Amino acid sequence: MAQRSAPDPIDFASLLCSRLCHDLLSPVGALNNGIELIADETDPQVREQCIDLLGDSARTTAGKLKFFRLAFGAAGGLGEAIPVHEIRGAVEGLFPPGGKLELQWMMGGESLPKPATKLLLNLVMLAGEALPRGGTLAIGAEQTAAATEIAVRGEGSRITFDPVIRAALEQESGEVTSRTAPAFMIRSLASQCDGQVLVSPAAEPFLMFGARLPAR
């Protein structure tokens, strides 16, 4: 298989933008449709239902934007150590409580370094997307004087982890696309921090990611 070369920074930024636009298209489109419906509707009960749908779409959009800000963006204003409550809030924005995914937290300490936060959030996103019928996501991180260690485990009735994304995480091969861009970002963050990322074998009845970033 051909060795993968790092994409041009502008091309990679474009791929991430494409990914963000794809993920935001559905809730933003629902907002637009709801506004059009409520503008033409006179029945009070139907208008109330439209308002409820608008509220749901607005919360979904805001939640995804909060997640993407930390997972992909500079997260300006939060410094180089991201508070754990901000990390939890971002994940719950993407996977709200009461939804198909149950979140279990095992976070030690009060904050994580920004690179570890980005790596954790992208791993959580990949694990959640691999559970289309829902399930459980266990999210853990611990920071010591030697390293930051991260573990994300997904379990559910069906696990569909794209082999292309798995390959992008496990080896330096394949074309970087908007779909594999988060996996490339994970590998790049780990490499820049002299760390490593591990993925459970495809034959396992669960999906587990582990990462270790040495302290600097």
MDTraj code that builds the backbone (N, CA, C; nanometers):
import mdtraj as md
import numpy as np

residues = "MET ALA GLN ARG SER ALA PRO ASP PRO ILE ASP PHE ALA SER LEU LEU CYS SER ARG LEU CYS HIS ASP LEU LEU SER PRO VAL GLY ALA LEU ASN ASN GLY ILE GLU LEU ILE ALA ASP GLU THR ASP PRO GLN VAL ARG GLU GLN CYS ILE ASP LEU LEU GLY ASP SER ALA ARG THR THR ALA GLY LYS LEU LYS PHE PHE ARG LEU ALA PHE GLY ALA ALA GLY GLY LEU GLY GLU ALA ILE PRO VAL HIS GLU ILE ARG GLY ALA VAL GLU GLY LEU PHE PRO PRO GLY GLY LYS LEU GLU LEU GLN TRP MET MET GLY GLY GLU SER LEU PRO LYS PRO ALA THR LYS LEU LEU LEU ASN LEU VAL MET LEU ALA GLY GLU ALA LEU PRO ARG GLY GLY THR LEU ALA ILE GLY ALA GLU GLN THR ALA ALA ALA THR GLU ILE ALA VAL ARG GLY GLU GLY SER ARG ILE THR PHE ASP PRO VAL ILE ARG ALA ALA LEU GLU GLN GLU SER GLY GLU VAL THR SER ARG THR ALA PRO ALA PHE MET ILE ARG SER LEU ALA SER GLN CYS ASP GLY GLN VAL LEU VAL SER PRO ALA ALA GLU PRO PHE LEU MET PHE GLY ALA ARG LEU PRO ALA ARG".split()
xyz = np.array([
    [0.0852, -0.1192, 0.0000],
    [0.0000, 0.0000, 0.0000],
    [0.0887, 0.1240, 0.0000],
    [0.0456, 0.2277, -0.0717],
    [0.1274, 0.3482, -0.0841],
    [0.1387, 0.4197, 0.0504],
    [0.2584, 0.4717, 0.0746],
    [0.2811, 0.5475, 0.1984],
    [0.2057, 0.6800, 0.1909],
    [0.1433, 0.7169, 0.2982],
    [0.0654, 0.8397, 0.2999],
    [0.1547, 0.9573, 0.3344],
    [0.1451, 1.0633, 0.2583],
    [0.2162, 1.1863, 0.2897],
    [0.1201, 1.2830, 0.3570],
    [0.1741, 1.3686, 0.4414],
    [0.0896, 1.4649, 0.5119],
    [0.0257, 1.5605, 0.4126],
    [-0.1040, 1.5878, 0.4277],
    [-0.1698, 1.6785, 0.3351],
    [-0.1229, 1.8218, 0.3552],
    [-0.1369, 1.9020, 0.2530],
    [-0.1092, 2.0442, 0.2641],
    [-0.1983, 2.1030, 0.3738],
    [-0.1444, 2.1929, 0.4595],
    [-0.2256, 2.2473, 0.5693],
    [-0.3566, 2.3100, 0.5229],
    [-0.3536, 2.3793, 0.4089],
    [-0.4766, 2.4410, 0.3589],
    [-0.5753, 2.3329, 0.3149],
    [-0.5238, 2.2289, 0.2478],
    [-0.6108, 2.1191, 0.2062],
    [-0.6726, 2.0498, 0.3279],
    [-0.5897, 2.0308, 0.4324],
    [-0.6411, 1.9641, 0.5516],
    [-0.7468, 2.0503, 0.6202],
    [-0.7247, 2.1815, 0.6271],
    [-0.8249, 2.2713, 0.6851],
    [-0.9550, 2.2644, 0.6050],
    [-0.9412, 2.2541, 0.4718],
    [-1.0597, 2.2426, 0.3869],
    [-1.1358, 2.1133, 0.4149],
    [-1.0624, 2.0042, 0.4378],
    [-1.1264, 1.8763, 0.4678],
    [-1.2018, 1.8828, 0.6003],
    [-1.1416, 1.9466, 0.7005],
    [-1.2099, 1.9611, 0.8283],
    [-1.3344, 2.0481, 0.8149],
    [-1.3242, 2.1537, 0.7347],
    [-1.4413, 2.2400, 0.7115],
    [-1.5530, 2.1619, 0.6432],
    [-1.5151, 2.0765, 0.5483],
    [-1.6150, 1.9931, 0.4811],
    [-1.6831, 1.9013, 0.5804],
    [-1.6046, 1.8454, 0.6726],
    [-1.6597, 1.7569, 0.7745],
    [-1.7570, 1.8331, 0.8647],
    [-1.7192, 1.9534, 0.9068],
    [-1.8055, 2.0329, 0.9934],
    [-1.9360, 2.0687, 0.9227],
    [-1.9253, 2.1103, 0.7979],
    [-2.0448, 2.1481, 0.7213],
    [-2.1382, 2.0288, 0.7059],
    [-2.0815, 1.9112, 0.6810],
    [-2.1628, 1.7900, 0.6667],
    [-2.2391, 1.7605, 0.7954],
    [-2.1705, 1.7716, 0.9097],
    [-2.2336, 1.7371, 1.0369],
    [-2.3356, 1.8419, 1.0822],
    [-2.3179, 1.9657, 1.0386],
    [-2.4098, 2.0724, 1.0802],
    [-2.5259, 2.0920, 0.9824],
    [-2.5172, 2.0311, 0.8659],
    [-2.6183, 2.0541, 0.7633],
    [-2.7567, 2.0113, 0.8091],
    [-2.7662, 1.8955, 0.8745],
    [-2.8974, 1.8437, 0.9142],
    [-2.9670, 1.9315, 1.0179],
    [-2.9034, 1.9654, 1.1317],
    [-2.9752, 2.0490, 1.2290],
    [-3.0013, 2.1908, 1.1803],
    [-2.9085, 2.2469, 1.1032],
    [-2.9317, 2.3820, 1.0503],
    [-3.0436, 2.3792, 0.9468],
    [-3.0464, 2.2735, 0.8650],
    [-3.1552, 2.2592, 0.7680],
    [-3.2895, 2.2449, 0.8369],
    [-3.2918, 2.1721, 0.9494],
    [-3.4166, 2.1573, 1.0250],
    [-3.4627, 2.2918, 1.0812],
    [-3.3676, 2.3751, 1.1235],
    [-3.4025, 2.5096, 1.1700],
    [-3.4679, 2.5904, 1.0589],
    [-3.4076, 2.5857, 0.9430],
    [-3.4607, 2.6605, 0.8291],
    [-3.6011, 2.6131, 0.7925],
    [-3.6199, 2.4803, 0.7883],
    [-3.7518, 2.4259, 0.7546],
    [-3.8550, 2.4649, 0.8590],
    [-3.8144, 2.4615, 0.9865],
    [-3.9077, 2.4974, 1.0925],
    [-3.9509, 2.6429, 1.0851],
    [-3.8563, 2.7304, 1.0531],
    [-3.8895, 2.8733, 1.0405],
    [-3.9877, 2.8955, 0.9256],
    [-3.9667, 2.8251, 0.8145],
    [-4.0577, 2.8379, 0.7001],
    [-4.1973, 2.7872, 0.7347],
    [-4.2034, 2.6765, 0.8088],
    [-4.3337, 2.6209, 0.8469],
    [-4.4101, 2.7139, 0.9407],
    [-4.3389, 2.7661, 1.0411],
    [-4.4073, 2.8489, 1.1400],
    [-4.4520, 2.9819, 1.0808],
    [-4.3830, 3.0263, 0.9764],
    [-4.4209, 3.1519, 0.9117],
    [-4.5543, 3.1393, 0.8389],
    [-4.5857, 3.0189, 0.7914],
    [-4.7084, 2.9976, 0.7139],
    [-4.8199, 2.9328, 0.7940],
    [-4.7909, 2.8904, 0.9152],
    [-4.8889, 2.8150, 0.9935],
    [-4.9695, 2.9067, 1.0851],
    [-5.1013, 2.8833, 1.0908],
    [-5.1890, 2.9644, 1.1763],
    [-5.2459, 2.8839, 1.2929],
    [-5.2436, 2.7523, 1.2836],
    [-5.2965, 2.6684, 1.3902],
    [-5.2056, 2.6782, 1.5133],
    [-5.2572, 2.7215, 1.6284],
    [-5.1731, 2.7402, 1.7478],
    [-5.1023, 2.6116, 1.7919],
    [-5.1721, 2.4981, 1.7834],
    [-5.1111, 2.3721, 1.8277],
    [-4.9951, 2.3325, 1.7366],
    [-5.0147, 2.3487, 1.6071],
    [-4.9077, 2.3145, 1.5129],
    [-4.7903, 2.4105, 1.5294],
    [-4.8209, 2.5392, 1.5535],
    [-4.7133, 2.6364, 1.5748],
    [-4.6315, 2.6012, 1.6994],
    [-4.7003, 2.5538, 1.8041],
    [-4.6292, 2.5148, 1.9254],
    [-4.5370, 2.3963, 1.8983],
    [-4.5848, 2.3002, 1.8178],
    [-4.5007, 2.1860, 1.7813],
    [-4.3795, 2.2312, 1.7007],
    [-4.4013, 2.3267, 1.6109],
    [-4.2903, 2.3802, 1.5317],
    [-4.1862, 2.4476, 1.6201],
    [-4.2341, 2.5211, 1.7203],
    [-4.1428, 2.5893, 1.8121],
    [-4.0602, 2.4874, 1.8900],
    [-4.1252, 2.3773, 1.9324],
    [-4.0519, 2.2717, 2.0034],
    [-3.9435, 2.2119, 1.9139],
    [-3.9781, 2.1884, 1.7870],
    [-3.8805, 2.1325, 1.6935],
    [-3.7663, 2.2303, 1.6689],
    [-3.7996, 2.3581, 1.6610],
    [-3.6959, 2.4595, 1.6443],
    [-3.6011, 2.4601, 1.7640],
    [-3.6586, 2.4462, 1.8834],
    [-3.5756, 2.4422, 2.0031],
    [-3.4816, 2.3226, 2.0024],
    [-3.5333, 2.2061, 1.9624],
    [-3.4495, 2.0862, 1.9554],
    [-3.3360, 2.1047, 1.8550],
    [-3.3676, 2.1601, 1.7383],
    [-3.2655, 2.1802, 1.6357],
    [-3.1615, 2.2820, 1.6797],
    [-3.2057, 2.3867, 1.7491],
    [-3.1119, 2.4887, 1.7974],
    [-3.0171, 2.4292, 1.9008],
    [-3.0702, 2.3465, 1.9915],
    [-2.9847, 2.2832, 2.0930],
    [-2.8857, 2.1870, 2.0288],
    [-2.9314, 2.1122, 1.9285],
    [-2.8420, 2.0200, 1.8588],
    [-2.7298, 2.0953, 1.7899],
    [-2.7636, 2.2045, 1.7223],
    [-2.6633, 2.2844, 1.6520],
    [-2.5636, 2.3444, 1.7502],
    [-2.6142, 2.4030, 1.8585],
    [-2.5254, 2.4638, 1.9580],
    [-2.4351, 2.3593, 2.0228],
    [-2.4900, 2.2415, 2.0505],
    [-2.4106, 2.1357, 2.1108],
    [-2.2978, 2.0895, 2.0206],
    [-2.3272, 2.0722, 1.8920],
    [-2.2235, 2.0297, 1.7976],
    [-2.1166, 2.1365, 1.7827],
    [-2.1577, 2.2630, 1.7775],
    [-2.0598, 2.3709, 1.7653],
    [-1.9683, 2.3760, 1.8875],
    [-2.0237, 2.3531, 2.0055],
    [-1.9424, 2.3523, 2.1276],
    [-1.8400, 2.2395, 2.1217],
    [-1.8840, 2.1228, 2.0728],
    [-1.7924, 2.0100, 2.0614],
    [-1.6830, 2.0400, 1.9591],
    [-1.7213, 2.0865, 1.8412],
    [-1.6243, 2.1108, 1.7349],
    [-1.5238, 2.2189, 1.7731],
    [-1.5670, 2.3151, 1.8544],
    [-1.4763, 2.4221, 1.8982],
    [-1.3579, 2.3639, 1.9743],
    [-1.3852, 2.2653, 2.0604],
    [-1.2769, 2.2045, 2.1367],
    [-1.2048, 2.0954, 2.0588],
    [-1.2795, 2.0174, 1.9800],
    [-1.2193, 1.9036, 1.9104],
    [-1.1325, 1.9461, 1.7928],
    [-1.1731, 2.0521, 1.7225],
    [-1.1021, 2.0937, 1.6015],
    [-1.0442, 2.2338, 1.6097],
    [-1.1039, 2.3200, 1.6921],
    [-1.0654, 2.4604, 1.6924],
    [-0.9561, 2.4929, 1.7922],
    [-0.9254, 2.6228, 1.8025],
    [-0.8205, 2.6696, 1.8926],
    [-0.8676, 2.6782, 2.0371],
    [-1.0013, 2.6771, 2.0586],
    [-1.0568, 2.6874, 2.1941],
    [-0.9987, 2.8079, 2.2671],
    [-0.9992, 2.9199, 2.1985],
    [-0.9451, 3.0423, 2.2564],
    [-1.0151, 3.0811, 2.3847],
    [-0.9378, 3.1325, 2.4797],
    [-0.9935, 3.1769, 2.6068],
    [-0.9874, 3.0727, 2.7164],
    [-0.9595, 2.9455, 2.6792],
    [-0.9555, 2.8403, 2.7801],
    [-0.8138, 2.8070, 2.8245],
    [-0.7133, 2.8627, 2.7581],
    [-0.5761, 2.8355, 2.7960],
    [-0.5276, 2.7013, 2.7455],
    [-0.4122, 2.6575, 2.7968],
    [-0.3521, 2.5322, 2.7515],
    [-0.4000, 2.4122, 2.8327],
    [-0.4703, 2.4351, 2.9424],
    [-0.5291, 2.3273, 3.0213],
    [-0.6806, 2.3423, 3.0160],
    [-0.7492, 2.2413, 2.9643],
    [-0.8942, 2.2484, 2.9460],
    [-0.9634, 2.1854, 3.0665],
    [-1.0491, 2.2594, 3.1365],
    [-1.1186, 2.2027, 3.2526],
    [-1.2024, 2.0811, 3.2135],
    [-1.2081, 1.9838, 3.3034],
    [-1.2840, 1.8615, 3.2766],
    [-1.4312, 1.8918, 3.2518],
    [-1.4870, 1.9903, 3.3220],
    [-1.6290, 2.0209, 3.3016],
    [-1.6549, 2.0752, 3.1614],
    [-1.5555, 2.1425, 3.1018],
    [-1.5704, 2.1874, 2.9632],
    [-1.5666, 2.0676, 2.8678],
    [-1.4811, 1.9716, 2.8974],
    [-1.4721, 1.8507, 2.8146],
    [-1.6031, 1.7728, 2.8214],
    [-1.6549, 1.7553, 2.9414],
    [-1.7821, 1.6841, 2.9565],
    [-1.8949, 1.7582, 2.8860],
    [-1.8972, 1.8893, 2.8996],
    [-2.0013, 1.9673, 2.8337],
    [-1.9956, 1.9540, 2.6830],
    [-1.8733, 1.9483, 2.6269],
    [-1.8584, 1.9330, 2.4827],
    [-1.9092, 1.7972, 2.4362],
    [-1.8726, 1.6905, 2.5086],
    [-1.9178, 1.5567, 2.4705],
    [-2.0698, 1.5453, 2.4820],
    [-2.1266, 1.6010, 2.5875],
    [-2.2715, 1.5955, 2.6055],
    [-2.3432, 1.6825, 2.5033],
    [-2.2717, 1.7785, 2.4434],
    [-2.3307, 1.8550, 2.3351],
    [-2.3458, 1.7714, 2.2097],
    [-2.2501, 1.6820, 2.1858],
    [-2.2568, 1.5943, 2.0691],
    [-2.3464, 1.4739, 2.0946],
    [-2.3397, 1.4190, 2.2157],
    [-2.4196, 1.3026, 2.2541],
    [-2.4988, 1.3388, 2.3800],
    [-2.6146, 1.4054, 2.3648],
    [-2.6891, 1.4574, 2.4801],
    [-2.7363, 1.3467, 2.5735],
    [-2.7408, 1.3759, 2.7046],
    [-2.7958, 1.2804, 2.8007],
    [-2.9395, 1.2446, 2.7636],
    [-2.9748, 1.1186, 2.7833],
    [-3.1083, 1.0730, 2.7486],
    [-3.1194, 1.0250, 2.6053],
    [-3.0103, 1.0322, 2.5295],
    [-3.0112, 0.9859, 2.3912],
    [-2.9781, 0.8378, 2.3815],
    [-2.9326, 0.7975, 2.2626],
    [-2.9039, 0.6556, 2.2386],
    [-2.7784, 0.6077, 2.3094],
    [-2.6914, 0.7010, 2.3456],
    [-2.5648, 0.6639, 2.4079],
    [-2.5633, 0.7004, 2.5558],
    [-2.5254, 0.6049, 2.6379],
    [-2.5040, 0.6315, 2.7798],
    [-2.3561, 0.6612, 2.8012],
    [-2.3274, 0.7728, 2.8657],
    [-2.1901, 0.8136, 2.8900],
    [-2.1483, 0.7772, 3.0312],
    [-2.0335, 0.7120, 3.0424],
    [-1.9759, 0.6795, 3.1726],
    [-1.8412, 0.7499, 3.1825],
    [-1.8205, 0.8243, 3.2912],
    [-1.7019, 0.9085, 3.3033],
    [-1.6070, 0.8568, 3.4108],
    [-1.4805, 0.8529, 3.3763],
    [-1.3743, 0.8167, 3.4714],
    [-1.2569, 0.9116, 3.4481],
    [-1.2792, 1.0375, 3.4821],
    [-1.1810, 1.1423, 3.4556],
    [-1.1114, 1.1808, 3.5854],
    [-0.9789, 1.1626, 3.5892],
    [-0.9025, 1.2034, 3.7054],
    [-0.8501, 1.3450, 3.6902],
    [-0.8462, 1.4194, 3.7977],
    [-0.7972, 1.5565, 3.7923],
    [-0.9029, 1.6551, 3.7489],
    [-0.8627, 1.7815, 3.7431],
    [-0.9559, 1.8885, 3.7115],
    [-0.9410, 1.9407, 3.5689],
    [-0.8347, 1.9019, 3.4977],
    [-0.8142, 1.9521, 3.3618],
    [-0.7249, 1.8558, 3.2845],
    [-0.7199, 1.8777, 3.1514],
    [-0.6319, 1.8034, 3.0628],
    [-0.5601, 1.9022, 2.9717],
    [-0.4367, 1.8728, 2.9317],
    [-0.3702, 1.9591, 2.8346],
    [-0.4518, 1.9657, 2.7047],
    [-0.4387, 2.0763, 2.6332],
    [-0.5184, 2.0960, 2.5121],
    [-0.4971, 1.9845, 2.4089],
    [-0.3719, 1.9412, 2.3804],
    [-0.3557, 1.8318, 2.2823],
    [-0.4268, 1.7038, 2.3258],
    [-0.4182, 1.6705, 2.4552],
    [-0.4856, 1.5512, 2.5053],
    [-0.6368, 1.5652, 2.4943],
    [-0.6875, 1.6856, 2.5181],
    [-0.8310, 1.7114, 2.5063],
    [-0.8777, 1.6885, 2.3640],
    [-0.8059, 1.7438, 2.2674],
    [-0.8439, 1.7253, 2.1264],
    [-0.8406, 1.5778, 2.0883],
    [-0.7361, 1.5084, 2.1317],
    [-0.7239, 1.3673, 2.1001],
    [-0.8399, 1.2891, 2.1617],
    [-0.8692, 1.3164, 2.2881],
    [-0.9794, 1.2478, 2.3566],
    [-1.1122, 1.2710, 2.2852],
    [-1.1418, 1.3964, 2.2534],
    [-1.2706, 1.4280, 2.1909],
    [-1.2852, 1.3622, 2.0547],
    [-1.1788, 1.3599, 1.9763],
    [-1.1873, 1.2956, 1.8457],
    [-1.2051, 1.1446, 1.8583],
    [-1.1410, 1.0833, 1.9574],
    [-1.1621, 0.9410, 1.9806],
    [-1.3056, 0.9137, 2.0253],
    [-1.3594, 0.9985, 2.1108],
    [-1.4983, 0.9839, 2.1551],
    [-1.5933, 0.9952, 2.0362],
    [-1.5674, 1.0893, 1.9472],
    [-1.6521, 1.1069, 1.8300],
    [-1.6505, 0.9818, 1.7420],
    [-1.5315, 0.9267, 1.7170],
    [-1.5215, 0.8064, 1.6347],
    [-1.5936, 0.6889, 1.7005],
    [-1.5770, 0.6746, 1.8321],
    [-1.6423, 0.5642, 1.9030],
    [-1.7938, 0.5791, 1.9002],
    [-1.8436, 0.7006, 1.9216],
    [-1.9876, 0.7226, 1.9196],
    [-2.0485, 0.6974, 1.7832],
    [-1.9788, 0.7384, 1.6783],
    [-2.0290, 0.7176, 1.5430],
    [-2.0292, 0.5701, 1.5042],
    [-1.9476, 0.4892, 1.5727],
    [-1.9424, 0.3458, 1.5441],
    [-2.0549, 0.2686, 1.6130],
    [-2.1413, 0.3389, 1.6885],
    [-2.2530, 0.2757, 1.7593],
    [-2.3849, 0.3329, 1.7083],
    [-2.4253, 0.2989, 1.5851],
    [-2.5447, 0.3607, 1.5264],
    [-2.6745, 0.3280, 1.5999],
    [-2.6771, 0.2159, 1.6704],
    [-2.7978, 0.1783, 1.7446],
    [-2.7877, 0.2137, 1.8922],
    [-2.6857, 0.2867, 1.9284],
    [-2.6684, 0.3263, 2.0666],
    [-2.5865, 0.2254, 2.1452],
    [-2.5690, 0.2551, 2.2723],
    [-2.4889, 0.1697, 2.3583],
    [-2.4275, 0.2512, 2.4700],
    [-2.3097, 0.2108, 2.5119],
    [-2.2414, 0.2747, 2.6239],
    [-2.1043, 0.3229, 2.5807],
    [-2.0711, 0.4448, 2.6169],
    [-1.9376, 0.4990, 2.5955],
    [-1.8737, 0.5248, 2.7317],
    [-1.7661, 0.4542, 2.7603],
    [-1.6894, 0.4771, 2.8822],
    [-1.5685, 0.5620, 2.8466],
    [-1.5540, 0.6755, 2.9138],
    [-1.4517, 0.7743, 2.8795],
    [-1.3647, 0.7990, 3.0014],
    [-1.2364, 0.7709, 2.9858],
    [-1.1459, 0.7873, 3.0984],
    [-1.0181, 0.8589, 3.0599],
    [-0.9619, 0.9329, 3.1529],
    [-0.8340, 1.0008, 3.1316],
    [-0.7699, 1.0251, 3.2668],
    [-0.6377, 1.0130, 3.2694],
    [-0.5629, 1.0365, 3.3934],
    [-0.4300, 1.1024, 3.3585],
    [-0.3982, 1.2060, 3.4310],
    [-0.2737, 1.2798, 3.4076],
    [-0.1813, 1.2604, 3.5271],
    [-0.0603, 1.2131, 3.4998],
    [0.0403, 1.1966, 3.6033],
    [0.1628, 1.2793, 3.5669],
    [0.2645, 1.2724, 3.6508],
    [0.3869, 1.3460, 3.6213],
    [0.4564, 1.2908, 3.4975],
    [0.4294, 1.1661, 3.4625],
    [0.4976, 1.1028, 3.3494],
    [0.4217, 1.1157, 3.2187],
    [0.2883, 1.1112, 3.2232],
    [0.2125, 1.1081, 3.0984],
    [0.0641, 1.1331, 3.1233],
    [-0.0069, 1.1595, 3.0141],
    [-0.1532, 1.1620, 3.0151],
    [-0.2009, 1.0373, 2.9432],
    [-0.2834, 0.9579, 3.0114],
    [-0.3345, 0.8348, 2.9530],
    [-0.4843, 0.8473, 2.9311],
    [-0.5294, 0.8003, 2.8149],
    [-0.6679, 0.8157, 2.7721],
    [-0.7219, 0.6791, 2.7322],
    [-0.8479, 0.6523, 2.7676],
    [-0.9144, 0.5294, 2.7251],
    [-1.0591, 0.5616, 2.6896],
    [-1.1047, 0.5124, 2.5747],
    [-1.2433, 0.5289, 2.5314],
    [-1.2927, 0.3922, 2.4863],
    [-1.3990, 0.3445, 2.5479],
    [-1.4529, 0.2116, 2.5165],
    [-1.5993, 0.2228, 2.4786],
    [-1.6342, 0.1670, 2.3633],
    [-1.7718, 0.1664, 2.3162],
    [-1.8272, 0.0256, 2.3088],
    [-1.9486, 0.0074, 2.3607],
    [-2.0161, -0.1216, 2.3554],
    [-2.1609, -0.0999, 2.3152],
    [-2.2128, -0.1903, 2.2327],
    [-2.3504, -0.1800, 2.1896],
    [-2.3920, -0.3015, 2.1096],
    [-2.5196, -0.3037, 2.0696],
    [-2.5710, -0.4185, 1.9955],
    [-2.5111, -0.4276, 1.8555],
    [-2.4604, -0.3174, 1.8047],
    [-2.3987, -0.3180, 1.6723],
    [-2.2836, -0.2188, 1.6703],
    [-2.1669, -0.2644, 1.6258],
    [-2.0503, -0.1782, 1.6121],
    [-2.0114, -0.1748, 1.4651],
    [-2.0088, -0.0558, 1.4072],
    [-1.9738, -0.0406, 1.2663],
    [-1.8597, 0.0598, 1.2551],
    [-1.7393, 0.0120, 1.2790],
    [-1.6222, 0.0984, 1.2707],
    [-1.5618, 0.0845, 1.1317],
    [-1.5680, 0.1908, 1.0545],
    [-1.5228, 0.1907, 0.9155],
    [-1.3778, 0.1413, 0.9054],
    [-1.3525, 0.0363, 0.8268],
    [-1.2149, -0.0132, 0.8105],
    [-1.1186, 0.0924, 0.7578],
    [-1.1687, 0.1856, 0.6783],
    [-1.0837, 0.2924, 0.6257],
    [-1.0360, 0.3828, 0.7386],
    [-1.1252, 0.4124, 0.8326],
    [-1.0866, 0.4942, 0.9479],
    [-0.9922, 0.4160, 1.0388],
    [-1.0197, 0.2869, 1.0571],
    [-0.9298, 0.2028, 1.1365],
    [-0.7891, 0.2051, 1.0772],
    [-0.7800, 0.1888, 0.9438],
    [-0.6493, 0.1895, 0.8778],
    [-0.5786, 0.3232, 0.8956],
    [-0.6566, 0.4324, 0.8913],
    [-0.5977, 0.5653, 0.9081],
    [-0.5402, 0.5831, 1.0484],
    [-0.6004, 0.5155, 1.1479],
    [-0.5491, 0.5233, 1.2846],
    [-0.4298, 0.4300, 1.3064],
    [-0.4341, 0.3133, 1.2435],
    [-0.3358, 0.2105, 1.2736],
    [-0.2073, 0.2212, 1.1935],
    [-0.2141, 0.2846, 1.0754],
    [-0.0945, 0.2869, 0.9917],
    [-0.0911, 0.4124, 0.9057],
    [0.0283, 0.4491, 0.8635],
    [0.0475, 0.5672, 0.7811],
    [0.0223, 0.5318, 0.6346],
    [-0.1047, 0.5134, 0.5996],
    [-0.1373, 0.4785, 0.4618],
    [-0.2758, 0.5298, 0.4287],
    [-0.3021, 0.5414, 0.2999],
    [-0.4335, 0.5831, 0.2556],
    [-0.4454, 0.7330, 0.2368],
    [-0.5420, 0.7705, 0.1578],
    [-0.5670, 0.9122, 0.1280],
    [-0.6427, 0.9773, 0.2435],
    [-0.6049, 1.0995, 0.2753],
    [-0.6755, 1.1749, 0.3780],
    [-0.7969, 1.2413, 0.3145],
    [-0.9163, 1.2097, 0.3663],
    [-1.0414, 1.2647, 0.3157],
    [-1.1148, 1.3330, 0.4303],
    [-1.2299, 1.3940, 0.4003],
    [-1.3073, 1.4568, 0.5069],
    [-1.3534, 1.3530, 0.6083],
    [-1.3704, 1.2278, 0.5656],
    [-1.4127, 1.1212, 0.6578],
    [-1.2983, 1.0753, 0.7465],
    [-1.1770, 1.0690, 0.6915],
    [-1.0629, 1.0203, 0.7697],
    [-0.9829, 1.1336, 0.8345],
    [-1.0224, 1.2581, 0.8108],
    [-0.9481, 1.3717, 0.8663],
    [-0.9367, 1.3662, 1.0188],
    [-1.0443, 1.3318, 1.0943],
    [-1.0279, 1.3229, 1.2393],
    [-0.9256, 1.2172, 1.2802],
    [-0.9220, 1.1031, 1.2090],
    [-0.8234, 0.9996, 1.2408],
    [-0.6821, 1.0495, 1.2138],
    [-0.6643, 1.1232, 1.1030],
    [-0.5335, 1.1810, 1.0732],
    [-0.4944, 1.2819, 1.1806],
    [-0.5919, 1.3595, 1.2288],
    [-0.5645, 1.4570, 1.3337],
    [-0.5200, 1.3868, 1.4618],
    [-0.5845, 1.2753, 1.4953],
    [-0.5472, 1.1988, 1.6140],
    [-0.4032, 1.1505, 1.6028],
    [-0.3686, 1.0919, 1.4887],
    [-0.2330, 1.0420, 1.4690],
    [-0.1317, 1.1563, 1.4736],
    [-0.1659, 1.2692, 1.4141],
    [-0.0751, 1.3834, 1.4115],
    [-0.0512, 1.4372, 1.5517],
    [-0.1592, 1.4498, 1.6314],
    [-0.1452, 1.4975, 1.7690],
    [-0.0580, 1.4028, 1.8508],
    [-0.0815, 1.2725, 1.8351],
    [-0.0017, 1.1749, 1.9097],
    [0.1446, 1.1821, 1.8684],
    [0.1685, 1.1961, 1.7380],
    [0.3061, 1.2023, 1.6887],
    [0.3776, 1.3275, 1.7382],
    [0.3093, 1.4407, 1.7361],
    [0.3702, 1.5658, 1.7811],
    [0.4054, 1.5603, 1.9297],
    [0.3317, 1.4804, 2.0062],
    [0.3561, 1.4699, 2.1505],
    [0.4398, 1.3470, 2.1860],
    [0.4970, 1.2808, 2.0829],
    [0.5762, 1.1579, 2.1043],
    [0.4935, 1.0507, 2.1747],
    [0.3645, 1.0468, 2.1444],
    [0.2755, 0.9498, 2.2071],
    [0.2352, 0.8392, 2.1124],
    [0.1377, 0.7604, 2.1544],
    [0.0902, 0.6504, 2.0734],
    [-0.0592, 0.6320, 2.0923],
    [-0.1225, 0.5730, 1.9897],
    [-0.2652, 0.5435, 1.9926],
    [-0.2842, 0.3968, 1.9573],
    [-0.3652, 0.3267, 2.0343],
    [-0.3933, 0.1860, 2.0101],
    [-0.5424, 0.1658, 1.9863],
    [-0.5752, 0.0670, 1.9030],
    [-0.7139, 0.0337, 1.8705],
    [-0.7351, -0.1147, 1.8958],
    [-0.8491, -0.1500, 1.9551],
    [-0.8791, -0.2909, 1.9794],
    [-0.8971, -0.3645, 1.8468],
    [-0.8655, -0.4943, 1.8424],
    [-0.8816, -0.5720, 1.7185],
    [-1.0261, -0.5730, 1.6699],
    [-1.0443, -0.5852, 1.5401],
    [-1.1781, -0.5821, 1.4811],
    [-1.2645, -0.6979, 1.5296],
    [-1.2031, -0.8089, 1.5698],
    [-1.2794, -0.9263, 1.6121],
    [-1.3410, -0.9105, 1.7509],
    [-1.2980, -0.8129, 1.8280],
    [-1.3499, -0.7955, 1.9637],
    [-1.4963, -0.7492, 1.9607],
    [-1.5756, -0.7868, 2.0617],
    [-1.7172, -0.7461, 2.0657],
    [-1.7363, -0.6041, 2.1180],
    [-1.6299, -0.5286, 2.1280],
    [-1.6355, -0.3896, 2.1725],
    [-1.5335, -0.3119, 2.0910],
    [-1.5395, -0.1804, 2.1017],
    [-1.4419, -0.0933, 2.0360],
    [-1.3716, -0.0132, 2.1442],
    [-1.2399, -0.0230, 2.1472],
    [-1.1654, 0.0475, 2.2511],
    [-1.0452, 0.1181, 2.1926],
    [-1.0286, 0.2426, 2.2324],
    [-0.9130, 0.3223, 2.1951],
    [-0.8320, 0.3512, 2.3216],
    [-0.7024, 0.3458, 2.3079],
    [-0.6138, 0.3858, 2.4158],
    [-0.5081, 0.4800, 2.3623],
    [-0.4682, 0.5760, 2.4424],
    [-0.3639, 0.6708, 2.3995],
    [-0.2785, 0.7096, 2.5204],
    [-0.1522, 0.7337, 2.4914],
    [-0.0599, 0.7775, 2.5962],
    [0.0270, 0.8892, 2.5407],
    [0.0222, 1.0042, 2.6078],
    [0.1015, 1.1201, 2.5671],
    [0.2001, 1.1525, 2.6794],
    [0.3307, 1.1345, 2.6571],
    [0.4286, 1.1638, 2.7606],
    [0.4234, 1.3111, 2.8021],
    [0.4489, 1.3358, 2.9281],
    [0.4503, 1.4735, 2.9789],
    [0.5696, 1.5472, 2.9206],
    [0.5536, 1.6782, 2.9032],
    [0.6619, 1.7609, 2.8496],
    [0.6932, 1.8740, 2.9456],
])
top = md.Topology()
chain = top.add_chain()
for i, resn in enumerate(residues, 1):
    res = top.add_residue(resn, chain, resSeq=i)
    for name in ("N", "CA", "C"):
        top.add_atom(name, md.element.get_by_symbol(name[0]), res)
traj = md.Trajectory(xyz[None], top)
